[in-house]
Each structure stands twice: as C-alpha cells, then as structure tokens.
C-alpha cells in the first residue's frame, strides 16, 4: 500500500485525525514538474512504508483540501505529525532530503 491517493474522507481520517508522520504531495495532473516528481514519491513511499504515510492530493479533484492548507504552488509537500503541519516544501525536492527530514521528524 505504498502511495495513498487522498480524498476528503481519507485525508481527514489518515492525516488530520491520524497519528504519526504523513507526507502529502499536493499536485495537479497538468503540472509538468508534478508528473516528473511522481516516481520519486513512489520510491519514497515504498522506502518509508511502516514508518510514515506518503500520499497525494489532486488539487483539481479535491480543491477543498488544497484551500484549507493554503496551497498556492505545485507541487507542494506538507509534512504532518499527529495531524499538525510541521514542515512545508514548495517545488520538487531530492528524495535524500525528504528521507532525512522524515528521519529527523
């Protein structure tokens, strides 16, 4: 179950009211950098499975979630711990940076 694709219900259940770490990618299907970054996130999700939840929110399909978190650029990654945002990344990030941040969190 490596990568999770969130909708409003699953985001609320697994991120907002969840426990532990969750890294969420806010993306758009028409966004070139988002498409290029997708395989990196898939690899990351497999590597941290059991330690952190890694998922995606399609901002066109779920604008309410994006608006609630003031997402204005794509891709934007939010790191949550126990439902609270603790870190924000705008743009593509190297996998090693994300792995280090997850380990430190």
C-alpha positions as a Markdown table, in Angstrom:
| # | Residue | x | y | z |
|---|---|---|---|---|
| 1 | Unk | 0.0 | 0.0 | 0.0 |
| 2 | Unk | 2.9 | 2.4 | -0.5 |
| 3 | Unk | 1.3 | 5.6 | -2.0 |
| 4 | Unk | -2.1 | 6.8 | -0.9 |
| 5 | Unk | -4.4 | 8.9 | -3.0 |
| 6 | Unk | -6.4 | 11.1 | -0.7 |
| 7 | Unk | -9.9 | 12.4 | -0.9 |
| 8 | Unk | -11.7 | 14.5 | 1.7 |
| 9 | Unk | -12.7 | 11.5 | 3.9 |
| 10 | Unk | -9.4 | 9.6 | 3.7 |
| 11 | Unk | -7.4 | 12.8 | 4.3 |
| 12 | Unk | -9.4 | 13.7 | 7.4 |
| 13 | Unk | -9.1 | 10.1 | 8.7 |
| 14 | Unk | -5.5 | 9.4 | 7.9 |
| 15 | Unk | -3.8 | 12.8 | 8.1 |
| 16 | Unk | -5.9 | 15.4 | 10.0 |
| 17 | Unk | -7.0 | 12.9 | 12.7 |
| 18 | Unk | -4.2 | 10.4 | 12.2 |
| 19 | Unk | -1.2 | 9.7 | 14.3 |
| 20 | Unk | 2.5 | 9.6 | 13.3 |
| 21 | Unk | 4.1 | 11.1 | 10.2 |
| 22 | Unk | 2.3 | 11.8 | 7.0 |
| 23 | Unk | 4.0 | 13.4 | 3.9 |
| 24 | Unk | 1.4 | 14.8 | 1.5 |
| 25 | Unk | 2.0 | 15.9 | -2.1 |
| 26 | Unk | -0.4 | 18.5 | -3.4 |
| 27 | Unk | -0.2 | 18.1 | -7.2 |
| 28 | Unk | -2.1 | 18.7 | -10.5 |
| 29 | Unk | -2.3 | 16.3 | -13.4 |
| 30 | Unk | -1.5 | 19.2 | -15.8 |
| 31 | Unk | 1.6 | 20.2 | -13.9 |
| 32 | Unk | 4.8 | 19.0 | -15.6 |
| 33 | Unk | 7.1 | 19.1 | -12.5 |
| 34 | Unk | 4.4 | 17.2 | -10.6 |
| 35 | Unk | 4.5 | 14.5 | -13.2 |
| 36 | Unk | 8.3 | 14.3 | -13.2 |
| 37 | Unk | 8.3 | 14.1 | -9.3 |
| 38 | Unk | 5.7 | 11.3 | -9.1 |
| 39 | Unk | 8.2 | 8.4 | -9.5 |
| 40 | Unk | 10.4 | 9.9 | -6.7 |
| 41 | Unk | 7.5 | 9.9 | -4.4 |
| 42 | Unk | 6.5 | 6.4 | -5.3 |
| 43 | Unk | 10.0 | 5.2 | -4.4 |
| 44 | Unk | 10.0 | 7.2 | -1.2 |
| 45 | Unk | 6.6 | 5.8 | -0.2 |
| 46 | Unk | 8.0 | 2.3 | -0.6 |
| 47 | Unk | 11.1 | 3.0 | 1.4 |
| 48 | Unk | 9.4 | 4.6 | 4.4 |
| 49 | Unk | 6.3 | 2.2 | 4.5 |
| 50 | Unk | 5.5 | 1.4 | 8.1 |
| 51 | Unk | 7.4 | 4.5 | 9.3 |
| 52 | Unk | 5.5 | 7.3 | 7.6 |
| 53 | Unk | 2.4 | 7.6 | 5.4 |
| 54 | Unk | 3.1 | 9.1 | 2.0 |
| 55 | Unk | 0.2 | 10.3 | -0.1 |
| 56 | Unk | -1.1 | 12.7 | -2.8 |
| 57 | Unk | -3.9 | 15.1 | -3.1 |
| 58 | Unk | -5.1 | 16.1 | -6.7 |
| 59 | Unk | -5.8 | 19.8 | -6.2 |
| 60 | Unk | -8.3 | 19.8 | -9.1 |
| 61 | Unk | -10.3 | 16.8 | -7.7 |
| 62 | Unk | -10.0 | 18.0 | -4.0 |
| 63 | Unk | -9.8 | 21.8 | -4.0 |
| 64 | Unk | -11.3 | 22.0 | -0.5 |
| 65 | Unk | -8.3 | 20.2 | 1.0 |
| 66 | Unk | -5.9 | 22.4 | -1.0 |
| 67 | Unk | -7.7 | 25.6 | 0.0 |
| 68 | Unk | -7.7 | 24.6 | 3.7 |
| 69 | Unk | -3.9 | 24.3 | 3.6 |
| 70 | Unk | -3.3 | 27.4 | 1.5 |
| 71 | Unk | -1.7 | 25.6 | -1.4 |
| 72 | Unk | -0.7 | 28.1 | -4.0 |
| 73 | Unk | 2.1 | 26.4 | -6.0 |
| 74 | Unk | 2.6 | 22.9 | -7.3 |
| 75 | Unk | 4.0 | 20.6 | -6.2 |
| 76 | Unk | 3.8 | 21.5 | -2.5 |
| 77 | Unk | 4.6 | 18.9 | 0.1 |
| 78 | Unk | 3.3 | 19.1 | 3.6 |
| 79 | Unk | 4.7 | 17.1 | 6.5 |
| 80 | Unk | 2.3 | 16.4 | 9.3 |
| 81 | Unk | 2.9 | 14.9 | 12.7 |
| 82 | Unk | -0.2 | 13.7 | 14.6 |
| 83 | Unk | -2.4 | 15.8 | 12.3 |
| 84 | Unk | -0.4 | 19.1 | 12.6 |
| 85 | Unk | 1.7 | 20.6 | 9.8 |
| 86 | Unk | 5.3 | 20.7 | 10.9 |
| 87 | Unk | 7.1 | 21.4 | 7.5 |
| 88 | Unk | 6.3 | 22.7 | 4.1 |
| 89 | Unk | 8.2 | 22.3 | 0.8 |
| 90 | Unk | 7.3 | 24.1 | -2.4 |
| 91 | Unk | 8.7 | 22.6 | -5.6 |
| 92 | Unk | 10.5 | 19.4 | -6.3 |
| 93 | Unk | 12.7 | 18.1 | -3.5 |
| 94 | Unk | 15.5 | 15.5 | -3.7 |
| 95 | Unk | 14.5 | 12.1 | -2.3 |
| 96 | Unk | 17.5 | 12.2 | 0.1 |
| 97 | Unk | 16.4 | 15.5 | 1.6 |
| 98 | Unk | 12.9 | 14.1 | 2.2 |
| 99 | Unk | 14.3 | 10.9 | 3.7 |
| 100 | Unk | 16.5 | 12.9 | 6.1 |
| 101 | Unk | 13.6 | 15.2 | 7.1 |
| 102 | Unk | 11.4 | 12.1 | 7.8 |
| 103 | Unk | 14.1 | 10.5 | 9.8 |
| 104 | Unk | 14.6 | 13.7 | 11.8 |
| 105 | Unk | 10.9 | 14.2 | 12.4 |
